[in-house]
Amino acid sequence: MKKVNTVKLLLSLIGSTALLVACGTESSQSGSTSEVESSESNNEKLQIVTTFYPMYDFTKNIVQDTADISLLIPAGTEPHDFEPSAKMVADIENADVFIYNSDDMETWVPSVLENIKDSETVIVNASEGIDFIHNEELEEHDHEENHVEDSEEDHVHAIDPHVWLDPVLAQTEVLTIQAGLIEADPDNVDLYEANAETYIQKLADLDQEFEKAFEGAENRTFVTQHAAFAYLAQQYDLTQIAISGLSPELEPSPAKLAELSVFAKENNVNYIYFEDNASSKIAETLATEVGVELAVLSPIEGITQEDQDVGIDYIQLMKNNLESLKKSIN
């Protein structure tokens, strides 16, 4: 990790001053010192690499403008299938802090960390300490669809990594990120704690909005293309029915589609949700067969820069998700 070495800086300044005085160039001394201070000041800014949008947004709300934050996975790219370039790996190795969601979301991270194990980069696994949902039914579904033996890939798919879609667990991730930032930059502990507290309050308010919206609802089931909302469903006592498994591009078998068609008709399902970061083809197939409408439920894995520039962020998209869910949960 690249930190400013204050002792080295002081020695450098003392040495420069002594040399300039000895040469009798008092005016030059002032200018040289300013240049050194300017250079060191630029190097003091924390360099942070985050994987995909929620990790970026959570971090940005903690550090504000006191750090340089980069985002590895752009909007429109599926984080499940992403593979970093050699330059990206180098950026991680040279960063002060690297922040990611989990080994089960960014499945490429463990091998990258093994290759940069001698780096001084502070590594932050934002979901550390959170109990993941391990769904045996999803594991069996993925196994059947892929026709493979029990493997690490099946295991990864069966562990749901989408913890950031629960506003309460999002608060836990923010606190974990805050701890990593303080480890890397203890001089700004007060700033990070204050900013994190402010943002966590916003997430707590978001949680209350969800609680209030679903209080007393009789229909608590929703059908979605991608099984990304189990944590949200668990938090608010809802039932998620997923067309596909945890992999958004996985196509269900004809038998699974037939089963879901019967379920939708018997349970008066009026909407089927698809995500904004993947093809809606599967959801459209079921919606056409059952005769229901489509609606967007975003996993918030990526937001374009244009959307960010007009104020769309994690909290806004979660509020959009809430409004969308109200169509089914009532």
C-alpha positions in Angstrom: 0.0 0.0 0.0 1.3 3.4 -1.0 1.3 5.6 2.1 3.0 8.9 2.7 6.1 8.3 4.8 6.1 11.4 7.1 9.6 10.8 8.5 11.1 10.5 5.0 9.2 13.7 4.0 10.6 15.7 7.0 14.1 14.5 6.2 13.7 15.5 2.6 12.5 18.9 3.6 15.3 19.4 6.1 17.9 18.3 3.6 16.5 20.6 0.9 16.4 23.6 3.3 19.9 23.0 4.5 21.3 22.8 1.0 19.4 26.0 -0.1 20.6 27.9 2.9 24.2 26.9 2.3 23.9 28.1 -1.2 22.5 31.4 0.0 19.4 31.2 -2.1 16.7 32.0 0.4 14.0 32.8 -2.2 14.6 29.6 -4.1 14.3 27.7 -0.8 10.7 28.8 -0.4 9.8 27.8 -4.0 11.5 24.4 -3.7 9.7 23.6 -0.4 6.3 24.5 -2.0 7.0 22.1 -4.9 7.9 19.3 -2.6 4.8 19.9 -0.5 2.6 20.0 -3.6 4.0 16.7 -4.9 3.6 15.0 -1.5 0.1 16.4 -1.1 -0.9 14.8 -4.4 0.5 11.4 -3.3 -1.4 11.6 0.0 -4.8 11.0 -1.7 -5.9 7.4 -1.0 -6.1 5.2 -4.1 -9.1 2.9 -4.0 -10.2 0.2 -6.4 -13.7 -1.2 -6.2 -15.2 -4.0 -8.2 -18.8 -3.1 -9.1 -21.3 -0.3 -8.5 -22.6 -0.9 -5.0 -19.1 -1.3 -3.7 -18.2 2.0 -5.4 -21.2 3.9 -4.2 -20.9 2.7 -0.5 -17.2 3.7 -0.6 -17.8 7.0 -2.3 -20.3 8.0 0.4 -17.7 7.3 3.1 -14.6 9.0 1.6 -16.5 11.7 -0.4 -13.8 13.6 -2.3 -10.8 12.7 -0.1 -9.8 9.7 -2.2 -9.5 8.6 -5.8 -11.9 5.7 -6.4 -12.0 3.6 -9.6 -14.6 1.1 -10.7 -13.4 -2.1 -12.4 -16.7 -3.5 -13.8 -18.6 -1.0 -16.0 -22.3 -0.8 -16.3 -23.7 -3.4 -18.7 -21.1 -6.0 -17.8 -22.3 -9.0 -15.8 -20.1 -9.2 -12.6 -20.7 -13.0 -12.3 -18.8 -13.6 -15.6 -16.2 -10.8 -15.4 -12.5 -11.4 -15.8 -10.0 -8.6 -15.1 -7.3 -7.6 -17.5 -3.7 -7.6 -16.6 -3.8 -3.9 -16.2 -6.7 -4.2 -13.8 -4.8 -6.7 -11.7 -1.9 -4.3 -11.6 -4.2 -1.5 -10.6 -5.4 -3.6 -7.7 -1.9 -4.5 -6.7 -0.8 -0.8 -6.7 -3.9 0.5 -4.8 -4.0 1.5 -1.2 -7.4 -0.3 -0.8 -9.2 -2.9 -2.8 -12.9 -3.4 -2.1 -15.1 -6.2 -3.3 -18.4 -7.9 -2.3 -17.5 -11.6 -1.9 -15.7 -14.5 -3.3 -19.0 -15.9 -4.4 -19.9 -12.8 -6.5 -16.5 -11.8 -7.9 -15.3 -15.4 -8.3 -12.0 -14.2 -9.9 -10.9 -12.4 -6.8 -9.2 -15.3 -4.9 -6.8 -16.0 -7.8 -6.0 -12.3 -8.2 -5.3 -12.0 -4.5 -3.0 -15.1 -4.6 -1.0 -13.5 -7.4 -0.6 -10.2 -5.5 -0.1 -11.6 -2.0 3.1 -9.6 -1.5 1.2 -6.3 -2.1 0.6 -4.0 0.8 -2.9 -3.2 -0.5 -5.6 -3.4 2.2 -8.2 -5.9 1.1 -11.8 -5.4 2.1 -14.3 -8.2 1.6 -17.4 -6.1 2.3 -19.7 -9.1 3.1 -17.3 -10.6 5.7 -19.2 -11.8 8.7 -22.6 -12.0 6.9 -24.4 -15.3 6.9 -24.9 -16.3 3.3 -28.1 -18.0 2.1 -27.1 -21.5 0.9 -30.0 -22.8 -1.2 -29.9 -26.5 -1.9 -32.8 -26.1 -4.3 -30.9 -23.6 -6.4 -27.9 -25.9 -6.3 -29.9 -28.8 -7.6 -31.5 -26.5 -10.3 -28.1 -25.4 -11.5 -26.8 -29.0 -11.5 -29.7 -30.2 -13.7 -29.5 -27.3 -16.1 -25.7 -27.6 -16.7 -25.5 -31.4 -16.6 -22.3 -31.4 -14.6 -21.0 -33.3 -11.6 -21.0 -31.6 -8.2 -18.3 -28.9 -8.7 -17.0 -25.7 -7.3 -19.1 -23.8 -9.9 -22.3 -25.4 -8.6 -21.3 -24.5 -5.1 -20.7 -20.9 -6.1 -24.1 -20.6 -7.8 -25.8 -22.1 -4.7 -24.4 -19.5 -2.4 -26.3 -16.3 -2.9 -24.0 -13.3 -2.9 -26.6 -10.5 -3.4 -26.4 -9.2 0.2 -26.3 -5.5 -0.9 -30.0 -5.7 -2.0 -31.0 -5.9 1.6 -30.8 -2.3 3.1 -30.0 -3.7 6.5 -27.1 -5.9 5.3 -26.0 -3.0 3.1 -25.4 -1.1 6.4 -23.1 -4.0 7.6 -21.2 -3.8 4.3 -20.7 0.0 4.8 -19.3 -0.6 8.3 -16.9 -3.2 7.0 -15.7 -0.9 4.2 -15.3 1.9 6.8 -13.1 -0.3 8.9 -10.8 -1.1 5.9 -10.5 2.5 5.0 -9.5 3.4 8.6 -6.9 0.7 8.5 -5.4 2.1 5.4 -5.8 5.8 6.4 -6.1 6.2 10.2 -5.5 9.9 10.0 -9.0 10.4 8.5 -10.8 8.2 11.0 -13.1 11.0 12.2 -14.1 11.9 8.6 -14.8 8.3 7.7 -16.8 7.5 10.8 -18.9 10.7 10.4 -19.6 10.1 6.7 -20.4 6.4 7.3 -22.8 7.3 10.1 -24.7 9.8 7.8 -25.0 7.2 5.0 -26.0 4.4 7.3 -28.9 6.6 8.5 -30.0 7.0 4.9 -29.9 3.2 4.5 -31.9 2.9 7.8 -34.5 5.3 6.4 -34.7 3.2 3.3 -35.2 0.1 5.4 -38.1 1.8 7.1 -39.7 2.6 3.7 -39.6 -1.0 2.8 -41.0 -2.1 6.2 -43.9 0.4 6.0 -44.7 -0.4 2.4 -45.2 -4.1 3.0 -46.7 -3.9 6.4 -50.0 -5.8 6.4 -49.7 -7.0 2.8 -51.7 -10.1 2.0 -49.9 -11.1 -1.2 -46.2 -11.3 -0.4 -45.0 -13.3 -3.4 -43.2 -12.0 -6.5 -41.8 -13.8 -9.5 -38.5 -12.7 -10.9 -36.2 -13.9 -13.7 -33.0 -13.8 -11.6 -32.8 -15.2 -8.1 -31.1 -12.1 -6.8 -33.6 -10.9 -4.2 -33.6 -13.6 -1.5 -32.0 -11.4 1.1 -34.5 -8.6 0.5 -37.3 -11.2 0.6 -36.0 -12.7 3.8 -35.7 -9.2 5.5 -39.3 -8.2 4.7 -41.0 -11.6 5.0 -41.6 -11.9 1.2 -41.4 -15.0 -1.1 -39.2 -14.8 -4.2 -40.1 -17.2 -7.0 -37.2 -17.3 -9.5 -37.5 -18.5 -13.1 -33.7 -19.0 -13.4 -31.1 -19.8 -10.7 -28.5 -17.4 -9.3 -26.9 -17.1 -12.8 -29.0 -14.5 -14.7 -28.4 -16.0 -18.1 -29.3 -19.6 -17.2 -32.4 -20.8 -19.1 -34.9 -22.9 -17.2 -36.0 -26.2 -18.6 -39.4 -26.6 -20.3 -40.6 -28.5 -17.2 -39.6 -25.6 -15.0 -41.4 -23.0 -17.3 -44.5 -25.2 -17.2 -44.4 -25.4 -13.5 -44.0 -21.6 -13.1 -46.8 -21.0 -15.6 -49.2 -23.1 -13.5 -48.0 -21.3 -10.4 -48.6 -17.9 -11.9 -52.1 -18.7 -13.1 -53.1 -20.3 -9.8 -51.7 -17.5 -7.7 -52.9 -14.5 -9.7 -49.4 -13.3 -10.6 -49.8 -10.1 -12.6 -46.2 -9.2 -13.0 -42.9 -10.9 -13.8 -39.7 -9.0 -13.0 -36.6 -8.9 -15.1 -33.4 -7.1 -14.4 -32.0 -4.1 -16.3 -28.5 -5.6 -16.7 -29.4 -8.8 -18.7 -31.7 -10.0 -21.5 -35.4 -10.2 -20.7 -36.0 -13.0 -23.1 -36.7 -15.7 -20.5 -39.1 -13.4 -18.6 -40.8 -12.5 -21.8 -41.4 -16.1 -22.7 -43.1 -16.8 -19.4 -45.0 -13.5 -19.4 -46.4 -14.3 -22.9 -47.4 -17.8 -21.9 -49.1 -16.7 -18.7 -50.5 -13.4 -20.1 -49.0 -11.1 -17.5 -46.9 -7.8 -17.6 -43.2 -7.3 -17.2 -41.6 -4.9 -14.8 -38.0 -4.1 -13.9 -36.4 -5.2 -10.6 -32.8 -4.0 -10.6 -30.0 -6.0 -9.0 -28.0 -2.7 -9.0 -24.9 -4.3 -10.4 -24.0 -1.4 -12.7 -25.2 2.2 -13.3 -24.0 4.2 -16.4 -22.1 7.4 -15.9 -24.9 9.3 -17.5 -27.4 8.0 -14.9 -24.9 8.8 -12.1 -24.5 12.3 -13.4 -28.2 13.0 -13.0 -28.3 11.7 -9.5 -29.2 8.0 -9.9 -27.5 6.0 -7.2 -27.9 2.9 -5.1 -30.6 4.4 -2.8 -32.6 5.8 -5.8 -32.6 2.4 -7.6 -33.6 0.7 -4.4 -36.6 3.1 -4.1 -37.4 2.3 -7.8 -37.3 -1.4 -6.8 -39.7 -0.7 -3.9 -42.2 1.0 -6.2 -41.9 -1.9 -8.7 -42.5 -4.5 -6.0 -45.6 -2.7 -4.8 -47.3 -3.8 -8.0 -47.1 -7.4 -6.7 -46.8 -7.0 -2.9 -50.2 -5.7 -1.7 
